[in-house]
Amino acid sequence: MDTSRKLVYEDRMSLNAFDIKKPGTINKLIFEKWMLARKEIDPFDAKHQAKYLKSFNDAYYICSLALMLPKGKNLLPDRQENIVSIPSVVFPLVHLYLSKLPYINNGIQNYLTQLSTAFENRPEWKRNHEELIEAVKEYQEAIDPKEFTQRELTKKILSSINWEKLSKRFKKKDIECVVRSFARKREDWHLMCEAIKAAAQQYDYDYGFEDYEQAVCDEDGCYMQTIKVPKPLYDSFGEEYLEPLKRDGVYQFCDDLMEKYDELSLEFYAEQDATSPEPTTSHESLPVTGDAEINYDIFIHSSEYVKEKVKEALIVAVGENALTGISKMRNVDLALLQLALFDSEYVCNEEEHTDFLKQLIAWKLLPKITETEIIKIANRMSQKRYSIRTKLKASIPRHLSQWSEEQKKKCRKDYVKLSDIKAVLDKE
């Protein structure tokens, strides 16, 4: 799902909102002479009208992104195919709309050239584009850029955004990138900083509780019930445990960022040297792995002591080959390692396998691998973790000491491995 879409474009709720019935409009020509003839949308499909509407909305969204970029900057086509429903219909529309703007800057012109290249490699897209051009050949007017103006941002909209995901769990550099990318007015900038800070505060509140399973019985029989219980105030190292984002300075960072509109907004940036760093509005870009200074916020503490303990546990989990060949490791062992680290309160999440792997690579405890390989391994770790849960027919208890004998028996091999890893972690 494209988390940032609601910050850019408000989907229209009907086809009539695109003036498909209004004489003399380009969308009337598109709908009647082209859209209705697309093979990708079967007229006998009960959802065919919704697919027409989604295609228009997707095309307008991509065009809105294009006009939000600083002058001369490019969209990134490879990051957009998965955020629209029917690419072979949407991108010919995008090409048409952008090519009919009264002014086309260098960035949009480069993007149009890239789309034309893509059409050559995809026969269906090319045929659709050629038929689209033929369908609207009588329309000679330019398209008003206001058609693709960013939506108005309100407190209600901003409060509905998943800021944790969009800022990669409230990393400061990503918070700044998000605000710079989507706040075009001073008021929006302030509202967005406030919304992110409020989301961080909610994250800290939720962080103070954890799920605990207990057996309860009533007239229908016995079953496991999940309740929320407060977490301890301090971790096993005696360090304060609660409100991790506040302690990391995220609240203050949002307050400080709120006052930097004149310094950091893209209106200011667009006038600067083109080689300066810039945010991207078209995709939540992934960080580069292998930098020892990177902190992916998966470990509660990232000290040298923790790093050494993790190294010892890694060797116990996967063997001496841990530091030289990730291909020799079993994904189940990596999943068990993360579970043991979670149980011993070294990591804050047992499910974020991607950040977990990236942190091990950043610490040079695993060899560098590509982003694709990281995602592939993380997906397999997730499957292994799910497999363990399935064996237990319940969530893995928060602490190994809470495992029943029956649970241990069902998952004997994994339990033994977890115990071995945890013994290393808990050893002073």
Summary of the structure (lengths in Angstrom):
residues: 428
radius of gyration: 26.0
end to end distance: 43.8
largest distance: 79.2
contacts: 1209
relative contact order: 0.08
helix: 57%
strand: 6%
